[in-house]
Amino acid sequence: MSVKDLSELRQNYGKGSLLEQDLCDSPFTQFSIWLERALAQELTEPYAMTLATADEHGRPHARTVLLRGADESGFYFYTNYDSQKGQDLLANPFAELLFFWPALEQQVRISGKVYQVGEQESTEYYHKRPRDSQIAAHISTPQSGVVASRDELEQRFAALNNRLQNTSLIPKPTFWGGYCLKPDYFEFWQGRPNRLHDRLRYVKGEHKHSWHIERLMP
């Protein structure tokens, strides 16, 4: 199939609607309802999200990461601080998350400022990870850096695994930990027929827990 053939692949969305009266006052509550629906549908990786950052020159970078917690404080994910995303956030601490659940014809955009979580919280989460994932965090550095081959990567993993075979508690690397995106903007999108999609956004109000809801053109 050539690229020009893709123009013929069209989907006429029609699985749901999103009206103002359907929304919760809190965007956090609304997000929880949609995520629970995605989980109930047993979708593949429903908590996968695109994380978009930009470096000091404004050049954007996007990748898929996994949501590892959410509450009224924000949305949590964990990574290598020396990674591309970590370097971007050091230079420009604003980012956007995108959740897309095609089976439900829904997506959510969430943007705001990103903060590093505390060392204790990062350590507690690190020790909840599978042992092999803990080892991988140690040897996969600098994340996004060049490695000569797959063999070299696996050899580094095997060597560290062997050294730590009698270690019951693997120490968390100092360069690894969590981030929390504290939202000031949410946008909920529901696919609709004829591309007249429903797009409703929450914009942070003046008061701590106040949000303004607005409808956007599709």
C-alpha positions in Angstrom: 0.0 0.0 0.0 1.4 3.4 -0.9 1.0 6.4 1.3 -1.5 8.1 -1.0 -3.8 5.1 -0.5 -4.2 6.0 3.2 -6.5 8.9 2.2 -9.2 6.3 1.5 -9.0 4.8 5.0 -11.7 6.7 6.8 -13.5 6.0 10.0 -16.8 7.6 10.8 -16.8 7.8 14.6 -20.1 7.0 16.3 -19.6 5.2 19.6 -20.5 8.0 21.9 -21.0 11.7 22.7 -19.7 14.2 25.1 -22.0 17.0 26.2 -21.5 19.7 28.8 -24.0 18.1 31.1 -22.1 14.8 31.0 -18.9 16.3 32.5 -17.9 16.2 36.2 -16.9 19.5 37.8 -13.5 18.1 38.4 -11.3 17.1 35.4 -9.5 14.6 37.7 -12.8 12.9 38.4 -13.7 12.9 34.7 -10.4 11.4 33.8 -10.8 8.7 36.4 -14.2 7.7 34.9 -12.7 7.5 31.4 -9.6 5.5 32.5 -11.8 3.1 34.5 -13.9 2.6 31.4 -10.8 1.8 29.4 -9.6 -0.6 32.1 -13.0 -2.3 32.1 -12.7 -2.9 28.4 -9.4 -4.7 29.0 -7.7 -2.6 26.4 -4.0 -3.1 25.8 -2.0 -0.7 28.0 -4.9 1.7 28.7 -2.5 3.7 31.0 0.0 4.3 28.2 0.4 7.9 27.4 2.4 10.1 25.0 4.6 12.4 26.8 5.6 15.5 24.8 8.5 17.7 25.9 10.6 20.4 24.3 14.3 21.2 24.8 15.9 24.6 25.4 15.7 25.4 21.7 12.0 24.6 21.5 12.6 21.3 19.6 9.8 18.9 20.5 10.2 15.3 21.5 7.5 12.7 22.1 7.4 9.2 23.4 5.1 6.7 25.0 5.5 6.2 28.8 3.3 4.5 31.4 1.1 6.4 33.9 2.1 5.1 37.4 -0.3 7.1 39.5 -2.8 10.0 39.5 -4.4 12.1 42.1 -5.4 15.7 42.7 -1.7 16.6 42.8 -1.1 15.4 39.3 0.0 12.6 37.0 3.1 10.4 37.9 5.6 8.6 35.7 9.2 7.3 36.3 12.3 7.4 34.2 16.0 8.0 34.0 16.8 11.7 34.8 19.6 11.6 32.3 17.3 10.6 29.5 16.2 13.0 26.7 13.0 13.6 28.5 14.9 14.3 31.7 17.2 16.8 30.0 14.2 18.5 28.3 12.4 18.9 31.6 15.5 20.3 33.2 15.6 23.0 30.6 11.9 23.5 30.1 9.7 22.0 32.9 6.4 22.1 31.0 5.0 19.1 29.2 1.8 17.5 27.8 0.3 14.1 28.1 -1.9 12.4 25.6 -4.1 9.4 26.3 -5.7 7.8 23.2 -8.1 4.9 23.4 -9.2 4.2 19.8 -11.6 1.4 20.8 -13.6 4.0 22.7 -12.9 6.7 20.2 -11.7 8.9 23.0 -8.6 10.9 23.9 -7.5 13.2 26.7 -4.8 15.9 26.6 -3.3 17.1 29.9 -0.7 19.8 30.1 1.1 21.6 32.9 4.3 22.0 34.8 6.4 19.0 35.8 8.2 18.5 39.1 10.5 15.7 40.3 8.9 13.7 43.1 10.8 13.2 46.4 13.6 10.7 46.7 11.7 8.5 49.2 8.7 8.2 47.0 10.9 7.3 44.0 12.7 4.7 46.1 9.5 3.1 47.3 8.2 2.8 43.7 11.6 1.5 42.4 11.4 -1.4 44.9 7.9 -2.3 43.7 9.2 -3.0 40.2 10.2 -6.5 39.1 13.8 -7.3 40.0 14.9 -7.5 36.4 13.4 -4.0 35.7 15.4 -2.7 38.7 18.6 -4.1 37.1 17.7 -2.7 33.7 17.4 0.7 35.2 21.1 0.5 36.4 22.5 -0.6 33.1 20.4 1.4 30.7 22.3 4.6 31.1 22.6 7.1 29.7 19.1 6.3 28.5 18.8 7.4 24.8 22.6 7.0 24.6 24.2 5.0 21.9 25.0 1.3 22.5 27.2 -0.7 20.2 24.9 -3.7 19.9 22.1 -5.8 21.4 24.8 -8.2 22.6 26.6 -5.5 24.6 23.3 -4.5 26.3 22.5 -8.1 27.3 26.1 -8.7 28.5 25.9 -5.6 30.7 22.6 -6.9 32.1 23.9 -10.4 32.7 27.1 -9.1 34.4 25.2 -6.9 36.9 22.6 -9.6 37.5 25.4 -11.9 38.4 27.0 -9.4 40.8 23.7 -8.8 42.5 22.5 -12.4 42.7 23.0 -12.4 46.5 21.6 -8.9 47.1 18.1 -8.9 48.5 17.5 -5.1 48.1 18.9 -3.5 45.0 19.7 0.2 45.6 17.9 2.7 43.4 20.2 4.5 41.0 20.6 8.2 41.9 19.9 9.1 38.2 16.4 7.4 38.3 13.2 8.6 39.8 9.7 10.0 39.4 8.1 13.1 37.9 4.6 14.6 38.6 2.9 16.7 36.0 0.6 19.2 37.7 -2.1 20.1 35.2 -3.5 23.5 34.4 -5.3 22.3 31.3 -7.4 19.2 30.3 -9.1 18.5 27.0 -11.5 15.6 26.5 -12.2 14.5 23.0 -15.0 12.1 21.8 -15.1 11.1 18.2 -18.4 11.9 16.5 -19.8 11.3 13.0 -18.9 13.5 10.1 -15.8 14.8 12.0 -18.1 16.9 14.2 -16.1 15.7 17.2 -16.9 16.8 20.8 -14.0 18.6 22.4 -14.5 20.0 25.9 -11.7 21.6 27.8 -11.0 22.5 31.4 -9.0 25.7 32.1 -7.7 26.4 35.6 -9.5 29.1 37.4 -8.3 31.7 39.9 -9.1 29.5 42.9 -7.3 26.3 43.8 -10.0 23.9 42.8 -11.9 25.9 40.2 -12.0 25.0 36.6 -13.8 26.6 33.6 -15.3 24.3 31.0 -15.4 25.4 27.4 -16.4 23.7 24.1 -13.9 23.8 21.2 -14.5 23.6 17.5 -13.8 20.1 16.3 
